[in-house]
Amino acid sequence: MSLALFGLGNKSSKTVKHFKRIPEGSHQHDMMKHAAATLGSGNLKLAVQLPEGEDLNEWIAVNTVDFFNQINMLYGTITEHCTTESCPVMSAGPKYEYHWADGTSVKKPIKCSAPKYIDYLMTWVQDQLDNETIFPSKIGTSFPRNFITIAKTILKRLFRVYAHIYHAHFDDIISLKEEAHLNTSFKHFIYFVHEFTLIEKKELSPMQELIDRMMKA
């Protein structure tokens, strides 16, 4: 989806990572345009559904890239408020604290500040998205057999950035008049992961009350 759709495209902000671009003229780019047009209608339930005749892996890949870009932009607007002093631990409220591990370079979970954790997280996600063996951009290239498992891990971790923003920085979002953009982006994310059962319910616990309200709306 275009970030301009959320009113964020022209904002001056410090972004966490570079945006992942889907090549114009590619089938994935066409899918992205289809998704943007459907989302623009305001019908989120319809917007997240797999278009008829399309490949599920490709649809999940396109949307995962989109959510990474959205979260990158949203978090980028409040980075000056998310510091080692203000957020010494990565949390989503008093009951939920996250420690970082990627299973390769950091195998034992480490406790770190929210900005450090999110930097680790977004760098890791970006590395997955840039890996052609995981997220192939060329037509005819197959997705790996474990693609859905990888996508689930990416989306689970991206959810944690949303959760941290809501719990620790919602006042900052309000002061920037971005709450509507954040809510629309998060609702779209929740509808998508719910449609394809991509995040376990226990992982969504920090935001369950808001999610329940969103799903009923």
C-alpha positions in Angstrom: 0.0 0.0 0.0 1.2 3.5 -0.6 2.2 5.2 2.7 0.5 8.3 1.3 -2.8 6.4 1.8 -2.2 6.8 5.6 -1.2 10.5 5.2 2.4 9.7 6.1 4.0 9.9 2.7 5.0 13.6 3.0 6.0 13.7 6.6 9.5 14.5 7.5 10.7 11.7 9.8 13.7 9.7 10.7 13.1 6.2 9.3 14.5 3.1 10.9 15.5 1.3 7.7 15.3 1.9 4.0 11.9 1.0 2.4 11.6 -2.2 0.6 10.6 -1.5 -3.0 8.7 -4.0 -5.1 9.8 -3.7 -8.7 7.4 -1.8 -11.0 6.0 -4.0 -13.8 6.4 -7.2 -11.7 3.4 -9.3 -10.9 3.9 -8.6 -7.2 3.7 -4.8 -8.0 0.3 -5.5 -9.7 -0.8 -7.4 -6.6 0.2 -4.4 -4.4 -1.8 -2.0 -6.6 -4.8 -4.4 -6.4 -4.5 -4.5 -2.6 -4.1 -0.7 -2.4 -7.2 -0.2 -4.5 -9.3 -2.5 -2.4 -8.0 -1.0 0.9 -8.9 2.4 -0.5 -12.5 1.3 -0.6 -12.4 1.1 3.2 -13.4 -2.6 3.3 -10.5 -4.2 5.3 -12.1 -7.6 5.3 -12.2 -7.7 1.5 -8.7 -6.0 1.2 -7.0 -8.9 3.1 -8.6 -11.8 1.2 -6.5 -13.8 -1.3 -7.4 -12.5 -4.8 -8.9 -15.3 -6.9 -6.3 -17.3 -8.8 -3.3 -15.8 -6.9 -0.6 -17.7 -5.0 -0.9 -17.6 -1.2 2.8 -17.3 -0.6 3.1 -14.4 -3.0 0.1 -12.6 -1.4 1.6 -13.0 2.1 5.0 -11.8 0.8 3.6 -8.7 -0.8 1.6 -7.8 2.3 4.6 -8.5 4.6 6.7 -6.1 2.7 3.9 -3.5 2.9 3.5 -3.9 6.7 7.3 -3.6 7.2 7.2 -0.3 5.2 4.2 1.0 7.2 5.7 0.2 10.6 9.1 1.6 9.5 7.4 4.9 8.7 5.2 5.0 11.8 8.0 4.2 14.2 10.2 6.6 12.4 8.0 9.5 13.4 8.4 8.8 17.1 12.1 7.7 17.3 13.1 10.9 19.1 10.7 9.9 21.9 11.9 6.2 22.1 15.3 6.4 23.7 17.4 4.2 26.0 16.4 6.6 28.8 12.6 6.7 28.1 12.4 3.0 27.1 15.2 1.1 28.8 13.5 -2.3 28.1 11.5 -3.4 25.1 8.0 -3.8 26.5 4.3 -3.7 25.6 2.9 -2.6 29.0 4.1 -3.7 32.4 3.2 -7.4 31.8 5.1 -7.9 28.6 8.8 -7.6 28.1 10.7 -8.8 25.0 14.3 -10.0 24.8 16.1 -10.2 21.5 17.4 -13.3 19.8 17.5 -14.2 16.1 18.7 -17.8 16.4 21.9 -17.2 14.4 24.1 -14.3 15.6 22.2 -13.9 18.8 21.1 -17.3 20.1 20.6 -16.5 23.7 17.9 -13.9 24.3 19.4 -10.6 25.4 17.7 -7.8 27.4 18.0 -4.4 25.6 16.3 -1.1 25.3 13.3 -0.6 23.0 15.2 1.4 20.4 18.0 -1.2 20.3 15.6 -4.1 20.2 13.6 -2.5 17.3 16.8 -1.7 15.4 17.8 -5.4 15.7 14.3 -6.5 14.7 13.9 -4.2 11.7 17.5 -5.0 10.5 16.6 -8.7 10.8 13.3 -8.3 8.9 15.0 -6.3 6.2 17.6 -9.0 5.7 14.8 -11.6 5.2 13.0 -9.3 2.7 16.2 -8.7 0.8 17.0 -12.4 0.5 15.9 -13.6 -2.9 15.9 -17.2 -1.7 13.2 -16.3 0.8 11.3 -13.4 -0.9 11.9 -14.0 -4.6 10.9 -11.1 -6.8 11.5 -12.8 -10.2 8.6 -14.5 -11.9 8.8 -18.2 -11.8 11.1 -18.4 -8.8 9.6 -20.6 -6.1 9.2 -19.7 -2.5 11.0 -21.9 0.0 9.1 -24.7 1.6 9.3 -23.0 5.0 8.2 -19.6 3.7 5.0 -19.5 5.8 7.0 -20.3 9.0 9.4 -17.4 8.2 6.6 -15.0 7.4 4.9 -15.9 10.7 8.1 -15.1 12.6 8.4 -11.7 10.8 4.8 -10.7 11.4 5.0 -11.8 15.1 8.0 -9.5 15.5 6.5 -6.6 13.6 3.5 -6.9 15.9 5.7 -6.2 18.8 6.7 -2.8 17.3 3.0 -1.9 17.0 2.4 -3.0 20.6 5.3 -0.9 21.9 4.1 2.2 20.1 0.6 1.8 21.5 1.7 1.1 25.1 4.7 3.5 25.3 4.2 6.2 22.7 0.5 6.7 22.1 0.6 10.1 23.6 3.4 11.0 21.2 1.3 9.7 18.3 -1.7 11.8 19.5 0.5 14.9 19.7 1.6 14.3 16.1 -2.1 13.7 15.1 -1.2 10.3 13.7 -3.6 8.1 15.8 -5.9 7.6 12.8 -3.0 6.4 10.7 -1.7 4.1 13.4 -5.2 2.6 14.0 -5.8 2.1 10.3 -2.5 0.4 9.8 -2.8 -1.8 12.9 -6.4 -2.8 12.0 -5.3 -3.8 8.5 -2.4 -5.8 10.0 -4.7 -7.6 12.5 -7.3 -8.4 9.8 -4.6 -9.8 7.6 -2.9 -12.1 10.2 -6.3 -13.2 11.4 -7.4 -14.1 7.8 -4.5 -16.5 7.4 -3.9 -17.5 11.1 -0.3 -16.1 11.0 0.1 -15.1 14.7 -0.8 -17.2 17.7 -3.4 -15.7 20.0 -1.0 -15.7 23.0 1.4 -13.4 21.1 -1.4 -10.9 20.6 -2.2 -10.7 24.3 -0.7 -7.2 24.9 -3.2 -5.7 22.4 -6.1 -8.2 22.8 -8.6 -5.6 24.2 -8.1 -3.2 21.3 -8.0 -6.1 18.8 -11.4 -7.4 20.1 -12.9 -3.9 19.6 -11.4 -3.6 16.1 -12.7 -7.0 15.0 -16.2 -6.1 16.1 -16.2 -2.8 14.4 
